[in-house]
Amino acid sequence: AKKKSRAKKKPAVVEPLTCGVCEAMVQVIQAEVRKKENDTTTLDLRWGLTAEVKEGKARRLGKVIPYKRSELLAVEVMEHVCDSMKDFGVYKGVTGESQLISLSRL
């Protein structure tokens, strides 16, 4: 019987994030999500044509989900990211290198 050779997995190499646009987007997304962390609003998805009628009573079908876990929140955060990226500009302080800076902080 042959033994299966197990190739040793190399540990993942985590390289620093060097793209200024990526860094800015991550910061904006994290800030927006933190704002909604303690939000207790819910989305009621039980209205519309999904009612089931039994014995003369309508029973609403669907579910109620927390807003902070909804796709709607993700869409709104991304809309804010797009708007807030207009507040950034390219700074060429070092020859041959471009950096992204917030224009609102100038």
C-alpha positions as CSV (number, residue, x, y, z in Angstrom):
1,A,0.0,0.0,0.0
2,K,1.3,3.4,-1.0
3,K,1.2,6.3,1.3
4,K,-0.3,9.4,0.0
5,S,2.3,12.1,0.0
6,R,1.0,15.2,1.6
7,A,2.4,18.4,0.2
8,K,3.1,20.9,2.9
9,K,1.1,23.9,2.5
10,K,3.0,27.2,2.6
11,P,1.5,29.8,4.9
12,A,-0.4,32.5,3.2
13,V,1.7,35.5,2.6
14,V,-0.1,38.7,3.5
15,E,1.2,41.6,1.7
16,P,0.4,45.2,2.6
17,L,-2.4,46.8,0.6
18,T,-0.6,49.4,-1.6
19,C,-3.5,50.7,-3.6
20,G,-4.7,54.0,-2.3
21,V,-8.1,53.6,-3.9
22,C,-8.6,50.3,-2.2
23,E,-7.5,51.6,1.2
24,A,-9.9,54.6,0.9
25,M,-12.8,52.4,-0.2
26,V,-12.2,50.0,2.7
27,Q,-12.1,52.9,5.2
28,V,-15.4,54.3,3.8
29,I,-17.1,50.9,3.8
30,Q,-16.0,50.2,7.4
31,A,-17.2,53.6,8.6
32,E,-20.6,53.2,7.0
33,V,-21.1,49.7,8.4
34,R,-20.0,50.8,11.9
35,K,-22.7,53.5,11.7
36,K,-25.4,50.8,11.3
37,E,-24.0,48.3,13.8
38,N,-26.5,49.0,16.5
39,D,-29.4,49.7,14.1
40,T,-32.5,47.8,15.3
41,T,-34.7,48.6,12.2
42,T,-36.2,45.6,10.4
43,L,-37.4,45.1,6.8
44,D,-40.8,43.6,6.6
45,L,-40.9,41.5,3.4
46,R,-44.4,40.1,4.0
47,W,-46.5,42.5,2.0
48,G,-47.7,42.3,-1.6
49,L,-49.0,39.4,-3.5
50,T,-47.7,36.8,-1.2
51,A,-50.7,36.6,1.2
52,E,-52.3,33.2,1.7
53,V,-56.0,33.2,2.5
54,K,-57.4,30.4,4.7
55,E,-60.7,30.4,6.3
56,G,-61.3,34.1,5.4
57,K,-58.1,35.3,7.0
58,A,-55.0,36.4,5.2
59,R,-51.7,35.1,6.4
60,R,-48.8,37.1,5.2
61,L,-46.0,35.0,3.7
62,G,-42.4,36.1,3.7
63,K,-40.0,37.1,6.4
64,V,-38.8,40.0,8.5
65,I,-35.0,40.6,8.4
66,P,-32.7,43.0,10.3
67,Y,-31.7,46.0,8.2
68,K,-28.1,45.7,9.3
69,R,-28.0,42.2,7.6
70,S,-29.9,43.2,4.5
71,E,-28.9,43.5,0.9
72,L,-30.4,47.0,1.0
73,L,-27.8,48.1,3.5
74,A,-25.0,46.8,1.2
75,V,-26.5,48.8,-1.8
76,E,-26.8,52.0,0.3
77,V,-23.2,51.6,1.6
78,M,-21.9,51.1,-1.9
79,E,-23.8,54.2,-3.1
80,H,-22.2,56.2,-0.3
81,V,-18.8,54.8,-1.3
82,C,-19.3,56.0,-4.9
83,D,-20.3,59.5,-3.7
84,S,-17.5,59.8,-1.2
85,M,-14.8,58.8,-3.7
86,K,-15.4,62.2,-5.3
87,D,-13.8,63.7,-2.2
88,F,-10.4,62.1,-3.0
89,G,-7.7,63.3,-5.4
90,V,-4.3,62.2,-6.6
91,Y,-1.3,63.6,-4.8
92,K,2.1,63.3,-6.5
93,G,4.4,64.3,-3.7
94,V,7.0,61.7,-4.4
95,T,8.5,61.5,-7.9
96,G,7.2,58.5,-9.7
97,E,4.6,57.7,-7.1
98,S,0.9,58.7,-6.8
99,Q,-1.0,58.7,-3.6
100,L,-4.7,59.2,-2.9
101,I,-5.6,62.0,-0.4
102,S,-8.9,63.2,0.9
103,L,-9.7,66.6,-0.5
104,S,-12.0,67.4,2.4
105,R,-9.1,67.2,4.8
106,L,-7.0,69.9,3.0
